[in-house]
Amino acid sequence: MTAKLTQIFKVIEDTIAKPPIPHEPYKQSLKAWAIYCLRDKGFIVVYAQNADFAIERKREEKLYFKVSNSPDDLDNSLSWIVWDSGTKNASLIPQKLD
């Protein structure tokens, strides 16, 4: 993973760890909350065909994300934002890059 990509994932991780608004599952979906938090941080979040959303980067490949309420059976081909209802925290599981 490149240093630039590692840095982007770190910013995303920090954003969802200390979000501008708390995730309240009874008010908004995890996807809508994650998109709001990332846009609030300045990321360009766009529609994605085979993911929940993507982040566009200038002159670089998009980063694809899905959201889940369970850390089980996650596909390694993209990144995940996972909500833990027990701890009421979200976490980032970056895409596994070879």
Secondary structure, DSSP 8 states (H G I E B T S, - for coil): --HHHHHHHHHHHHHHHS-SS---TTTS-HHHHHHHHHHHTT-EEE--TTSSEEEEETTEEEEEEEEES-SSS--TTSEEEEEETTTTEEEEE-----
